[in-house]
């Protein structure tokens, strides 16, 4: 989508994008749709579903085929996350986190041995990945982290905890950023890969969340956790810089998640507005409702176009920090607005769990928080435009 020169832009999806989207849509309809509310209410993280997703190629979307992945671009990545999120944003969130954070970090910054050891397991869904940057007292201020890694010979000893980590309990491997220098020094942090079962590496309680309840969130805890230097990813001191680059791409995936939420809520509201009759006609024929739908549809289109521009720049390996922040900020705020309006269009029924917009409404809010809040996106955008 959106390819070619400025004088000959192509806005159609490619055949590959259409096929990938159809595959993700079928997967979501068959294996996710029947269990959405069951998983949501029980806060079940369906591990076996992600093993199945791995067989479909959805756990290594951006990974080269030589390492067991699908070898697709960011445009296809958006299509997959969007289609799954239209059915269950929580599952879309987990697939996005697995692909763009843990797997992508090793893929982009790991050495040959690390890639060959871990990427095929992650790309095929044999393993589920986690990624740890946020801590209890350092959310947006990630550079002030307290988790430390101290070198002792050929080993590193980690102490501390990471907070709000997707797949912290069920993940088989985690990429973690720890402080190896002075607090606040952007070159004082280093990335490490830590396998589940490593002594001193445990997880805390699962968070009881408002939405995205089928996507597992918990603490990662390190208590004199020893790992070999071979598990260090990249150079000492490069961890924070690596993380910022990972988040650039990750923001596109959260924008795709937001797009799926918005489309799911919009389509449900559109369908309901045509079926709900008041004062002798469908409520879609009242200007108050039709104008809401018009705004929703327009803002969804704008989100999608902005997102594919960021994806195009990412695929071309061109500077895209500004556009990834823009698409994440805009799409996430739009999805909250659209979900809110979808509930309003449903009226009292929208406030019940019998209709899907109730869950979209709860799930939407995380999109404005995860992988950098709306306010942080504005900081990134402002820095870029004021250079």
C-alpha positions as semicolon CSV with decimal commas, in nm:
position;residue;x (nm);y (nm);z (nm)
1;X;0,000;0,000;0,000
2;X;0,120;0,351;-0,087
3;X;0,411;0,263;-0,316
4;X;0,575;0,442;-0,608
5;X;0,680;0,802;-0,661
6;X;0,483;1,107;-0,550
7;X;0,346;1,138;-0,905
8;X;0,231;0,777;-0,926
9;X;0,128;0,661;-0,579
10;X;-0,041;0,323;-0,553
11;X;-0,299;0,298;-0,277
12;X;-0,414;-0,059;-0,344
13;X;-0,307;-0,349;-0,129
14;X;-0,076;-0,592;-0,304
15;X;-0,182;-0,951;-0,369
16;X;0,051;-1,063;-0,089
17;X;-0,107;-0,818;0,155
18;X;-0,457;-0,935;0,062
19;X;-0,363;-1,301;0,102
20;X;-0,192;-1,240;0,435
21;X;-0,489;-1,038;0,564
22;X;-0,733;-1,311;0,457
23;X;-0,520;-1,574;0,630
24;X;-0,512;-1,372;0,954
25;X;-0,888;-1,306;0,928
26;X;-0,963;-1,677;0,888
27;X;-0,732;-1,765;1,177
28;X;-0,901;-1,511;1,404
29;X;-1,251;-1,620;1,306
30;X;-1,182;-1,990;1,356
31;X;-0,952;-2,001;1,657
32;X;-1,003;-1,673;1,847
33;X;-1,361;-1,554;1,800
34;X;-1,529;-1,844;1,988
35;X;-1,317;-1,780;2,300
36;X;-1,291;-1,400;2,320
37;X;-1,509;-1,339;2,625
38;X;-1,407;-1,663;2,795
39;X;-1,039;-1,564;2,783
40;X;-1,119;-1,205;2,876
41;X;-1,323;-1,287;3,185
42;X;-1,079;-1,548;3,316
43;X;-0,769;-1,350;3,210
44;X;-0,649;-1,660;3,029
45;X;-0,332;-1,633;2,823
46;X;-0,391;-1,905;2,559
47;X;-0,038;-2,036;2,506
48;X;-0,147;-2,307;2,263
49;X;-0,309;-2,046;2,038
50;X;0,030;-1,881;1,993
51;X;0,189;-2,215;1,908
52;X;-0,076;-2,246;1,636
53;X;-0,009;-1,887;1,528
54;X;0,357;-1,983;1,489
55;X;0,263;-2,256;1,244
56;X;0,072;-1,993;1,045
57;X;0,382;-1,772;1,029
58;X;0,241;-1,504;1,260
59;X;0,515;-1,526;1,525
60;X;0,804;-1,444;1,293
61;X;0,640;-1,205;1,050
62;X;0,947;-0,988;0,990
63;X;1,202;-1,269;1,033
64;X;1,382;-1,393;0,717
65;X;1,278;-1,734;0,589
66;X;1,635;-1,855;0,645
67;X;1,573;-1,822;1,021
68;X;1,231;-1,984;1,015
69;X;1,024;-1,669;0,968
70;X;0,777;-1,542;0,711
71;X;1,009;-1,281;0,559
72;X;0,731;-1,024;0,519
73;X;0,740;-0,643;0,525
74;X;0,585;-0,396;0,767
75;X;0,284;-0,355;0,535
76;X;0,196;-0,724;0,578
77;X;0,275;-0,698;0,948
78;X;0,015;-0,421;0,982
79;X;-0,242;-0,631;0,796
80;X;-0,195;-0,930;1,029
81;X;-0,208;-0,731;1,353
82;X;-0,509;-0,534;1,230
83;X;-0,715;-0,840;1,131
84;X;-0,646;-1,025;1,456
85;X;-0,712;-0,714;1,665
86;X;-1,050;-0,660;1,498
87;X;-1,153;-0,985;1,667
88;X;-0,953;-0,968;1,991
89;X;-0,712;-0,679;2,058
90;X;-0,553;-0,870;2,347
91;X;-0,430;-1,142;2,112
92;X;-0,321;-0,877;1,862
93;X;-0,123;-0,707;2,138
94;X;0,061;-1,025;2,233
95;X;0,148;-1,111;1,874
96;X;0,271;-0,754;1,821
97;X;0,484;-0,759;2,139
98;X;0,636;-1,096;2,055
99;X;0,727;-0,990;1,701
100;X;0,833;-0,627;1,735
101;X;1,002;-0,633;2,075
102;X;1,174;-0,954;2,185
103;X;1,215;-1,124;1,847
104;X;1,301;-0,806;1,661
105;X;1,559;-0,700;1,921
106;X;1,754;-1,023;1,878
107;X;1,708;-1,010;1,501
108;X;1,839;-0,654;1,469
109;X;2,114;-0,649;1,730
110;X;2,206;-1,010;1,807
111;X;2,516;-1,176;1,663
112;X;2,502;-1,471;1,424
113;X;2,521;-1,731;1,701
114;X;2,243;-1,563;1,903
115;X;2,017;-1,536;1,602
116;X;2,067;-1,898;1,504
117;X;2,012;-2,013;1,863
118;X;1,695;-1,819;1,949
119;X;1,524;-1,670;1,642
120;X;1,399;-1,998;1,484
121;X;1,232;-2,097;1,814
122;X;1,066;-1,755;1,843
123;X;0,969;-1,729;1,476
124;X;0,795;-2,068;1,473
125;X;0,609;-2,014;1,800
126;X;0,800;-2,289;1,980
127;X;0,906;-2,015;2,221
128;X;0,720;-1,703;2,332
129;X;0,924;-1,388;2,388
130;X;0,917;-1,111;2,649
131;X;1,094;-0,773;2,652
132;X;1,181;-0,577;2,963
133;X;1,248;-0,203;2,977
134;X;0,985;-0,049;3,209
135;X;1,028;-0,053;3,588
136;X;0,805;0,047;3,882
137;X;0,956;0,391;3,915
138;X;1,071;0,440;3,556
139;X;0,795;0,428;3,297
140;X;0,843;0,711;3,050
141;X;1,179;0,789;3,218
142;X;1,331;0,456;3,114
143;X;1,683;0,594;3,136
144;X;1,653;0,618;3,514
145;X;1,618;0,241;3,560
146;X;1,741;0,070;3,874
147;X;1,789;-0,289;3,754
148;X;2,163;-0,351;3,739
149;X;2,396;-0,591;3,561
150;X;2,744;-0,624;3,713
151;X;3,018;-0,809;3,531
152;X;3,207;-1,083;3,714
153;X;3,457;-1,248;3,484
154;X;3,270;-1,404;3,191
155;X;2,934;-1,364;3,364
156;X;2,688;-1,087;3,445
157;X;2,489;-1,070;3,769
158;X;2,147;-0,908;3,738
159;X;1,944;-0,763;4,025
160;X;1,618;-0,571;4,015
161;X;1,272;-0,598;3,857
162;X;1,089;-0,502;3,542
163;X;0,722;-0,402;3,550
164;X;0,423;-0,432;3,311
165;X;0,600;-0,692;3,099
166;X;0,400;-0,877;2,835
167;X;0,451;-1,257;2,865
168;X;0,655;-1,224;3,186
169;X;0,516;-1,552;3,321
170;X;0,472;-1,763;3,008
171;X;0,764;-1,631;2,805
172;X;1,049;-1,872;2,730
173;X;1,307;-1,598;2,682
174;X;1,325;-1,229;2,770
175;X;1,536;-0,950;2,629
176;X;1,609;-0,721;2,922
177;X;1,775;-0,381;2,944
178;X;1,982;-0,335;3,261
179;X;2,199;-0,057;3,394
180;X;2,572;-0,120;3,348
181;X;2,683;0,241;3,400
182;X;2,568;0,559;3,569
183;X;2,194;0,611;3,621
184;X;2,051;0,839;3,353
185;X;2,344;0,787;3,115
186;X;2,198;0,685;2,777
187;X;2,515;0,483;2,719
188;X;2,502;0,325;3,064
189;X;2,259;0,043;2,982
190;X;2,307;-0,294;2,812
191;X;2,073;-0,556;2,662
192;X;2,075;-0,921;2,768
193;X;1,879;-1,230;2,666
194;X;1,773;-1,451;2,957
195;X;1,613;-1,792;2,915
196;X;1,333;-1,918;3,136
197;X;1,461;-2,144;3,411
198;X;1,783;-1,949;3,468
199;X;1,852;-1,945;3,846
200;X;1,757;-1,613;4,002
201;X;1,515;-1,528;3,719
202;X;1,147;-1,540;3,818
203;X;0,820;-1,365;3,748
204;X;0,576;-1,185;3,976
205;X;0,197;-1,180;3,996
206;X;-0,017;-1,131;3,689
207;X;-0,167;-0,781;3,670
208;X;-0,547;-0,765;3,696
209;X;-0,621;-0,525;3,411
210;X;-0,910;-0,317;3,280
211;X;-0,867;-0,448;2,926
212;X;-0,636;-0,659;2,710
213;X;-0,696;-0,926;2,971
214;X;-0,598;-1,224;2,754
215;X;-0,254;-1,070;2,703
216;X;-0,041;-1,166;3,002
217;X;0,125;-0,882;3,196
218;X;0,347;-0,932;3,502
219;X;0,684;-0,854;3,664
220;X;1,024;-0,994;3,573
221;X;1,237;-1,036;3,886
222;X;1,615;-1,079;3,906
223;X;1,781;-1,193;4,227
224;X;2,152;-1,250;4,174
225;X;2,066;-1,391;3,833
226;X;2,384;-1,506;3,660
227;X;2,408;-1,523;3,283
228;X;2,709;-1,572;3,054
229;X;2,854;-1,283;2,858
230;X;2,746;-1,477;2,547
231;X;2,390;-1,365;2,634
232;X;2,480;-0,997;2,604
233;X;2,318;-0,844;2,295
234;X;2,539;-0,591;2,121
235;X;2,807;-0,382;2,286
236;X;2,814;-0,286;2,652
237;X;2,635;0,048;2,687
238;X;2,425;0,016;2,370
239;X;2,110;-0,122;2,534
240;X;1,912;0,200;2,565
241;X;1,999;0,315;2,213
242;X;1,892;-0,026;2,081
243;X;1,565;0,000;2,273
244;X;1,476;0,336;2,123
245;X;1,524;0,190;1,774
246;X;1,311;-0,113;1,866
247;X;1,036;0,117;1,991
248;X;1,040;0,307;1,660
249;X;0,922;-0,008;1,485
250;X;0,710;-0,117;1,778
251;X;0,505;0,201;1,757
252;X;0,391;0,099;1,409
253;X;0,265;-0,230;1,552
254;X;0,072;-0,052;1,829
255;X;-0,075;0,178;1,563
256;X;-0,183;-0,138;1,374
257;X;-0,334;-0,273;1,695
258;X;-0,517;0,058;1,738
259;X;-0,641;0,040;1,380
260;X;-0,782;-0,307;1,445
261;X;-0,961;-0,188;1,759
262;X;-1,104;0,113;1,575
263;X;-1,218;-0,091;1,276
264;X;-1,370;-0,360;1,495
265;X;-1,565;-0,105;1,699
266;X;-1,667;0,095;1,392
267;X;-1,792;-0,207;1,200
268;X;-1,994;-0,323;1,501
269;X;-2,146;0,025;1,541
270;X;-2,223;0,053;1,169
271;X;-2,401;-0,284;1,169
272;X;-2,598;-0,202;1,484
273;X;-2,701;0,141;1,355
274;X;-2,859;-0,019;1,049
275;X;-3,047;-0,276;1,256
276;X;-3,162;-0,067;1,553
277;X;-3,498;0,097;1,480
278;X;-3,622;0,400;1,674
279;X;-3,905;0,638;1,582
280;X;-3,988;0,415;1,289
281;X;-3,651;0,402;1,113
282;X;-3,294;0,272;1,159
283;X;-3,091;0,502;1,379
284;X;-2,827;0,527;1,103
285;X;-3,072;0,755;0,922
286;X;-3,059;1,014;1,199
287;X;-2,802;1,284;1,137
288;X;-2,665;1,261;1,490
289;X;-2,565;0,898;1,431
290;X;-2,465;0,928;1,065
291;X;-2,228;1,215;1,147
292;X;-2,061;1,005;1,419
293;X;-2,009;0,724;1,167
294;X;-1,872;0,968;0,909
295;X;-1,612;1,101;1,152
296;X;-1,518;0,752;1,267
297;X;-1,469;0,631;0,910
298;X;-1,261;0,935;0,813
299;X;-1,029;0,915;1,113
300;X;-0,977;0,543;1,058
301;X;-0,873;0,613;0,697
302;X;-0,634;0,885;0,810
303;X;-0,480;0,650;1,070
304;X;-0,427;0,380;0,810
305;X;-0,260;0,611;0,559
306;X;-0,025;0,760;0,818
307;X;0,066;0,414;0,941
308;X;0,152;0,283;0,595
309;X;0,372;0,587;0,534
310;X;0,569;0,498;0,848
311;X;0,581;0,135;0,733
312;X;0,710;0,241;0,390
313;X;0,991;0,442;0,549
314;X;1,075;0,153;0,783
315;X;1,089;-0,094;0,493
316;X;1,316;0,144;0,302
317;X;1,542;0,180;0,608
318;X;1,490;0,556;0,603
319;X;1,453;0,786;0,909
320;X;1,104;0,729;1,045
321;X;1,103;0,816;1,417
322;X;0,876;1,116;1,356
323;X;0,626;0,921;1,149
324;X;0,621;0,614;1,375
325;X;0,544;0,846;1,669
326;X;0,282;1,030;1,465
327;X;0,101;0,717;1,352
328;X;0,110;0,566;1,701
329;X;-0,016;0,883;1,866
330;X;-0,291;0,949;1,613
331;X;-0,416;0,593;1,566
332;X;-0,425;0,522;1,940
333;X;-0,621;0,836;2,018
334;X;-0,857;0,764;1,728
335;X;-0,923;0,411;1,851
336;X;-1,022;0,540;2,195
337;X;-1,255;0,795;2,036
338;X;-1,407;0,543;1,794
339;X;-1,461;0,284;2,069
340;X;-1,628;0,549;2,284
341;X;-1,860;0,655;2,001
342;X;-1,937;0,291;1,921
343;X;-2,062;0,239;2,277
344;X;-2,266;0,559;2,249
345;X;-2,429;0,442;1,926
346;X;-2,523;0,115;2,095
347;X;-2,674;0,304;2,388
348;X;-2,742;0,088;2,694
349;X;-2,659;-0,229;2,501
350;X;-2,309;-0,098;2,440
351;X;-2,250;-0,105;2,814
352;X;-2,322;-0,479;2,833
353;X;-2,094;-0,771;2,756
354;X;-2,350;-0,907;2,508
355;X;-2,213;-0,670;2,243
356;X;-1,846;-0,650;2,134
357;X;-1,808;-0,273;2,171
358;X;-1,790;-0,303;2,550
359;X;-1,464;-0,495;2,520
360;X;-1,325;-0,271;2,246
361;X;-1,392;0,023;2,479
362;X;-1,190;-0,136;2,761
363;X;-0,911;-0,259;2,536
364;X;-0,867;0,069;2,349
365;X;-0,716;0,274;2,632
366;X;-0,395;0,074;2,656
367;X;-0,305;0,180;2,303
368;X;-0,248;0,538;2,424
369;X;-0,016;0,411;2,701
370;X;0,183;0,105;2,587
371;X;0,519;0,146;2,407
372;X;0,524;0,516;2,489
373;X;0,233;0,730;2,602
374;X;0,065;0,986;2,378
375;X;0,261;1,253;2,565
376;X;0,593;1,081;2,492
377;X;0,498;1,056;2,123
378;X;0,445;1,433;2,124
379;X;0,791;1,478;2,276
380;X;0,943;1,265;1,997
381;X;0,749;1,450;1,726
382;X;0,836;1,791;1,870
383;X;1,207;1,708;1,887
384;X;1,200;1,604;1,522
385;X;1,016;1,907;1,391
386;X;1,215;2,153;1,603
387;X;1,561;2,025;1,511
